Amino acid sequence: MGFKVIIWGTGLVGKSVLLELLTHPEYEVVGVIVNAPEKDGKDIGDFLNLPKTGIIASRDSEKVLSQHADVVAYFGPSALYAEINMKNITAALAAGKHVVDTSMGVFENPRLAPQGLIDQLESACAVHDKNFFSAGIDPGFGNDLFPMTLLGVCAQVNSIRTIEFIDAGTYPDQESLIQMGLKSTRDQQSILTMEGIMTSIWGGPLHMIADAVGVEVEHTVEHYDRWFSPESVRYSLGEVAAGECAAHQIQLQGIVDGEPKIIIDHIHRLYPDAAPDWQRPTMDHVHANRIEIDGRPMVRQETVFEDAITKDGNAGTCLATGMRAINAIPAIAATKKGIVSTKDLPLISGRGAIH
């Protein structure tokens, strides 16, 4: 057995990863920290629909962190709960564990993260000479690793655009999507209309792409557009009323030489027929990650993640999000950088995945 891992958080990402690691040859789960009272003290098999595993979930993070482990895989709540996440992550580092994380996208590009948060993490890393890596898909590999890899085959690039298409109606974190603007009415403001919000969330990967190809982003331009449902429609996890936002487009442009050269885009639909005139992926009706490079050569890459059994796109994406962090563990443990980004890592190939 390879690395001993503590899983912190058993929401959709943490739970899907936990299921896979129980039989993975490279990792041994030695502890599970949960938030929900109903999971506390339970064998994880009870909420994973498995036979007893002998691994008991606990809300006592201090007790679990006192166990011997190489790394904590932190799958906490979204960055909307940054204070809680920072407290938990620094506690794991202070307990002498490396940390891989999918919750704090602000660290996807440490160069642009708030200095106060950087100082807090660097101090925690230094206590036991441990490392921290924040992964994820968006911000994360969907708009840093994927486009930067494809840029490596180009002779000339006029523009690069990453697009996240989401089936928002089946997305488990409805709270976050509603806070972003879905189900809002025309007279309601969205948090994404606040100046600087998009740049604070997605500026990290945008500037990472710019750094990778050697150009300077002069400034960013933020676009937010909503499509309002003409009628009331029930979808998988709720209902959108007539006149409420059933789809939105979130676009951050990086301006280079006076033109939008690097674009990070999102199109989220609460039901498949929403926003019929907006762009769709080609491999799935509503759910995919797409890279478009206009240059020489022209590049179009589309990736669809699906659950192996249900074919659900959100479940497949959540597993991919978590496994990007898990598969980076050997490289994280071997480096000496404190806070690590995608640019610091070698090729991550999923060691042990064929088993």
C-alpha positions as CSV (number, residue, x, y, z in Angstrom):
1,M,0.0,0.0,0.0
2,G,1.3,3.5,-0.9
3,F,0.1,6.7,0.7
4,K,-2.0,6.8,3.8
5,V,-4.9,9.3,3.3
6,I,-7.4,11.0,5.5
7,I,-10.6,12.1,3.6
8,W,-12.1,15.3,5.0
9,G,-15.6,15.8,3.6
10,T,-18.1,13.3,2.2
11,G,-20.3,15.4,0.0
12,L,-20.6,14.3,-3.6
13,V,-16.9,14.8,-4.5
14,G,-15.6,13.3,-1.2
15,K,-18.0,10.4,-1.2
16,S,-17.3,9.5,-4.9
17,V,-13.5,9.6,-4.2
18,L,-13.8,7.6,-1.0
19,L,-15.7,4.8,-2.8
20,E,-12.8,4.5,-5.3
21,L,-10.0,4.7,-2.8
22,L,-11.3,1.7,-0.8
23,T,-10.0,-0.6,-3.5
24,H,-7.2,1.5,-5.0
25,P,-3.7,-0.1,-4.8
26,E,-1.8,3.2,-4.3
27,Y,-3.8,4.7,-1.4
28,E,-5.0,3.5,2.0
29,V,-7.9,5.4,3.7
30,V,-6.9,5.7,7.4
31,G,-9.5,8.2,8.6
32,V,-12.7,10.1,7.5
33,I,-13.8,13.4,8.8
34,V,-17.4,14.3,8.3
35,N,-19.6,17.3,9.1
36,A,-23.1,15.8,9.2
37,P,-24.1,14.6,12.7
38,E,-25.9,11.6,11.3
39,K,-22.6,10.3,9.9
40,D,-20.6,10.7,13.1
41,G,-19.5,7.5,14.7
42,K,-20.9,5.4,11.7
43,D,-18.9,2.9,9.7
44,I,-18.5,4.5,6.3
45,G,-20.0,1.5,4.7
46,D,-23.3,2.6,6.3
47,F,-23.5,5.7,4.1
48,L,-21.7,4.3,1.1
49,N,-24.1,1.4,0.7
50,L,-21.3,-1.1,1.3
51,P,-20.7,-3.8,3.9
52,K,-18.9,-2.7,7.1
53,T,-15.4,-1.4,6.3
54,G,-14.0,-1.0,9.8
55,I,-13.4,2.7,9.1
56,I,-15.4,4.9,11.4
57,A,-16.4,8.4,10.4
58,S,-15.9,11.2,12.9
59,R,-16.7,14.9,13.4
60,D,-13.7,15.1,15.8
61,S,-11.2,16.4,13.3
62,E,-8.5,16.8,15.9
63,K,-8.7,13.2,16.9
64,V,-8.6,12.0,13.3
65,L,-5.7,14.3,12.4
66,S,-3.7,12.9,15.3
67,Q,-3.5,9.6,13.4
68,H,-0.5,8.7,11.2
69,A,-1.2,9.7,7.6
70,D,0.7,11.2,4.7
71,V,-1.9,13.5,3.3
72,V,-5.4,15.0,4.0
73,A,-7.6,15.1,0.9
74,Y,-9.9,18.1,1.7
75,F,-13.3,18.1,0.0
76,G,-14.9,20.8,2.0
77,P,-17.7,23.3,1.1
78,S,-17.3,25.8,-1.7
79,A,-15.2,28.9,-1.4
80,L,-18.3,30.8,-0.2
81,Y,-17.2,29.2,3.2
82,A,-13.6,30.4,2.9
83,E,-13.1,31.0,6.6
84,I,-14.2,27.5,7.6
85,N,-12.1,26.0,4.8
86,M,-8.9,27.9,5.8
87,K,-9.3,26.9,9.4
88,N,-9.6,23.2,8.5
89,I,-6.8,23.3,5.9
90,T,-4.3,25.0,8.2
91,A,-5.3,22.6,11.0
92,A,-4.4,19.6,8.7
93,L,-1.1,21.2,7.7
94,A,-0.3,21.9,11.3
95,A,-1.0,18.3,12.2
96,G,1.9,17.3,9.9
97,K,0.0,16.3,6.8
98,H,0.3,17.4,3.1
99,V,-3.0,18.7,1.9
100,V,-4.7,18.4,-1.5
101,D,-7.9,20.5,-1.8
102,T,-10.8,21.0,-4.2
103,S,-12.6,23.8,-2.3
104,M,-10.5,26.9,-2.5
105,G,-10.1,27.8,-6.2
106,V,-8.5,31.0,-5.2
107,F,-5.2,29.1,-4.7
108,E,-5.4,27.5,-8.2
109,N,-2.9,30.3,-9.2
110,P,-1.1,31.2,-5.9
111,R,0.5,34.2,-7.6
112,L,-2.9,36.0,-7.6
113,A,-4.3,34.8,-4.3
114,P,-4.8,37.4,-1.5
115,Q,-1.5,37.8,0.3
116,G,-3.1,37.4,3.7
117,L,-4.3,33.9,2.8
118,I,-1.0,33.0,1.2
119,D,0.9,34.0,4.3
120,Q,-1.5,31.9,6.4
121,L,-1.0,28.8,4.3
122,E,2.8,29.3,3.9
123,S,3.2,29.6,7.7
124,A,1.1,26.4,8.2
125,C,3.1,24.5,5.5
126,A,6.4,25.6,7.2
127,V,5.6,24.0,10.6
128,H,6.3,20.5,9.3
129,D,7.7,21.3,5.9
130,K,4.5,20.1,4.2
131,N,2.9,21.1,0.9
132,F,-0.5,22.3,-0.3
133,F,-2.2,21.9,-3.7
134,S,-5.6,23.2,-4.6
135,A,-7.0,21.4,-7.6
136,G,-10.5,21.1,-9.0
137,I,-12.0,21.5,-12.5
138,D,-13.3,25.1,-12.6
139,P,-11.2,26.9,-11.5
140,G,-8.8,24.0,-12.1
141,F,-7.8,21.6,-14.8
142,G,-10.7,22.5,-17.1
143,N,-9.2,25.9,-17.6
144,D,-5.6,25.5,-16.8
145,L,-4.2,22.0,-17.6
146,F,-6.4,21.3,-20.6
147,P,-5.8,24.6,-22.5
148,M,-2.1,24.9,-21.6
149,T,-1.5,21.3,-22.8
150,L,-3.1,22.0,-26.1
151,L,-1.3,25.3,-26.5
152,G,1.9,23.2,-26.7
153,V,0.9,21.9,-30.2
154,C,0.3,25.4,-31.6
155,A,2.5,27.5,-33.9
156,Q,0.4,30.6,-33.5
157,V,-2.6,31.5,-31.4
158,N,-5.1,34.3,-32.1
159,S,-7.3,33.4,-29.2
160,I,-8.1,30.6,-26.7
161,R,-11.5,30.0,-25.1
162,T,-12.4,27.5,-22.4
163,I,-16.1,26.7,-21.9
164,E,-17.8,24.9,-19.1
165,F,-21.3,23.6,-20.1
166,I,-23.3,22.4,-17.0
167,D,-26.6,20.6,-16.6
168,A,-27.5,22.9,-13.7
169,G,-30.8,21.2,-13.1
170,T,-29.1,18.1,-11.8
171,Y,-26.1,19.8,-10.2
172,P,-26.1,18.9,-6.5
173,D,-24.9,22.2,-5.1
174,Q,-28.0,24.2,-6.1
175,E,-27.3,26.8,-3.4
176,S,-24.1,27.9,-5.2
177,L,-25.8,28.2,-8.6
178,I,-28.7,30.1,-7.2
179,Q,-26.3,32.5,-5.5
180,M,-24.6,33.0,-8.8
181,G,-27.8,34.1,-10.4
182,L,-29.9,31.2,-11.6
183,K,-33.6,31.5,-10.7
184,S,-33.2,35.3,-10.2
185,T,-35.7,37.7,-11.8
186,R,-34.9,40.6,-14.1
187,D,-35.0,43.1,-11.2
188,Q,-32.7,41.1,-9.0
189,Q,-29.0,41.6,-9.0
190,S,-26.7,38.6,-9.3
191,I,-23.4,38.5,-7.3
192,L,-21.7,38.1,-10.6
193,T,-22.7,41.6,-11.7
194,M,-20.5,43.0,-9.0
195,E,-17.4,44.4,-10.5
196,G,-14.3,42.3,-10.0
197,I,-16.1,39.1,-8.8
198,M,-15.5,37.1,-12.0
199,T,-11.9,38.2,-12.1
200,S,-11.4,37.2,-8.5
201,I,-12.7,33.7,-9.2
202,W,-11.4,32.9,-12.7
203,G,-8.6,35.4,-13.0
204,G,-6.1,32.8,-11.7
205,P,-6.3,30.4,-14.6
206,L,-6.6,33.2,-17.1
207,H,-3.4,34.7,-16.0
208,M,-1.7,31.3,-15.7
209,I,-2.4,30.8,-19.4
210,A,-1.0,34.2,-20.2
211,D,2.1,33.5,-18.2
212,A,2.5,30.1,-19.8
213,V,2.5,31.6,-23.3
214,G,4.5,34.7,-22.4
215,V,1.9,37.5,-22.9
216,E,0.7,40.2,-20.5
217,V,-3.0,40.6,-19.7
218,E,-3.7,44.4,-19.8
219,H,-7.0,44.1,-18.1
220,T,-10.0,41.8,-17.8
221,V,-13.6,42.3,-19.1
222,E,-16.5,40.7,-17.4
223,H,-19.7,39.7,-19.1
224,Y,-22.8,38.3,-17.5
225,D,-26.0,37.4,-19.5
226,R,-29.2,35.7,-18.3
227,W,-31.9,33.9,-20.2
228,F,-35.4,34.0,-18.5
229,S,-37.8,31.1,-18.8
230,P,-41.0,32.0,-20.6
231,E,-43.0,29.5,-18.6
232,S,-42.8,27.5,-15.3
233,V,-40.7,24.4,-15.8
234,R,-39.9,21.6,-13.3
235,Y,-36.4,20.2,-13.5
236,S,-34.6,17.4,-11.7
237,L,-33.9,19.3,-8.4
238,G,-36.5,22.0,-8.4
239,E,-38.7,24.3,-10.4
240,V,-38.0,27.6,-12.2
241,A,-41.0,30.0,-12.5
242,A,-41.9,32.0,-15.6
243,G,-39.7,35.1,-15.7
244,E,-36.9,33.5,-13.7
245,C,-33.4,32.9,-15.0
246,A,-33.2,29.4,-16.4
247,A,-29.7,29.8,-18.0
248,H,-26.8,32.1,-17.7
249,Q,-23.5,32.8,-19.4
250,I,-20.5,33.9,-17.4
251,Q,-17.6,35.1,-19.4
252,L,-14.2,36.6,-18.4
253,Q,-12.0,38.0,-21.1
254,G,-8.3,38.6,-20.8
255,I,-7.4,41.6,-23.0
256,V,-4.0,41.3,-24.8
257,D,-2.9,43.9,-27.3
258,G,-6.3,45.5,-27.0
259,E,-8.2,42.4,-28.0
260,P,-9.9,39.5,-26.0
261,K,-7.3,36.7,-26.5
262,I,-7.9,34.5,-23.4
263,I,-11.5,33.8,-22.6
264,I,-13.0,31.7,-19.8
265,D,-16.6,31.0,-20.4
266,H,-19.5,29.2,-18.7
267,I,-23.0,28.3,-19.9
268,H,-25.3,26.7,-17.3
269,R,-28.8,25.5,-18.0
270,L,-31.4,24.5,-15.5
271,Y,-33.3,22.4,-18.1
272,P,-32.0,21.2,-21.5
273,D,-34.2,23.3,-23.7
274,A,-33.3,26.6,-21.9
275,A,-31.5,29.2,-24.0
276,P,-32.0,27.4,-27.3
277,D,-30.0,29.9,-29.3
278,W,-26.9,29.7,-27.1
279,Q,-24.0,27.5,-27.9
280,R,-24.1,23.8,-26.9
281,P,-21.5,21.1,-26.7
282,T,-21.3,18.6,-29.5
283,M,-20.8,15.4,-27.6
284,D,-23.6,15.9,-25.0
285,H,-26.8,18.0,-25.0
286,V,-25.9,20.1,-22.0
287,H,-22.8,18.9,-20.2
288,A,-19.1,19.1,-21.3
289,N,-15.8,21.0,-21.0
290,R,-14.6,22.5,-24.3
291,I,-11.4,24.2,-25.5
292,E,-11.4,26.3,-28.6
293,I,-8.1,27.6,-30.0
294,D,-8.2,29.8,-33.0
295,G,-4.8,29.8,-34.7
296,R,-2.5,27.4,-36.5
297,P,-3.6,24.8,-36.2
298,M,-7.2,25.4,-35.2
299,V,-8.0,23.2,-32.1
300,R,-11.3,22.0,-30.8
301,Q,-11.3,19.7,-27.8
302,E,-14.4,18.5,-25.9
303,T,-14.4,16.3,-22.8
304,V,-17.5,14.7,-21.3
305,F,-17.3,13.1,-17.9
306,E,-19.9,10.5,-17.0
307,D,-20.7,8.3,-14.1
308,A,-19.7,4.8,-15.1
309,I,-23.1,3.4,-14.1
310,T,-25.7,6.2,-14.3
311,K,-24.0,8.2,-17.1
312,D,-24.7,11.3,-15.0
313,G,-22.4,14.2,-16.1
314,N,-22.3,15.9,-12.7
315,A,-21.4,12.7,-10.9
316,G,-18.6,12.0,-13.4
317,T,-17.3,15.5,-13.2
318,C,-17.3,15.4,-9.4
319,L,-15.2,12.2,-9.4
320,A,-12.8,13.6,-11.9
321,T,-12.5,16.8,-9.8
322,G,-11.5,14.7,-6.7
323,M,-9.2,12.3,-8.5
324,R,-7.2,15.1,-10.0
325,A,-6.3,16.0,-6.4
326,I,-5.7,12.4,-5.3
327,N,-3.6,11.5,-8.3
328,A,-1.4,14.5,-7.7
329,I,-0.4,13.2,-4.2
330,P,2.8,11.4,-5.1
331,A,4.1,14.5,-6.9
332,I,3.0,16.8,-4.1
333,A,4.8,14.6,-1.5
334,A,7.9,14.7,-3.6
335,T,8.2,18.4,-4.0
336,K,9.5,21.1,-1.7
337,K,7.5,24.2,-2.6
338,G,4.9,24.8,0.2
339,I,2.0,26.0,-2.0
340,V,2.0,24.2,-5.3
341,S,0.2,25.0,-8.6
342,T,-0.4,23.0,-11.8
343,K,2.6,24.7,-13.3
344,D,4.9,23.2,-10.6
345,L,3.8,19.6,-11.2
346,P,5.0,17.0,-13.7
347,L,2.7,14.9,-15.8
348,I,0.0,13.4,-13.6
349,S,-0.9,10.1,-15.1
350,G,-3.1,8.4,-12.5
351,R,-0.6,5.8,-11.1
352,G,-2.4,2.6,-10.1
353,A,-5.6,3.5,-11.9
354,I,-5.5,0.2,-13.9
355,H,-6.3,-2.3,-11.3
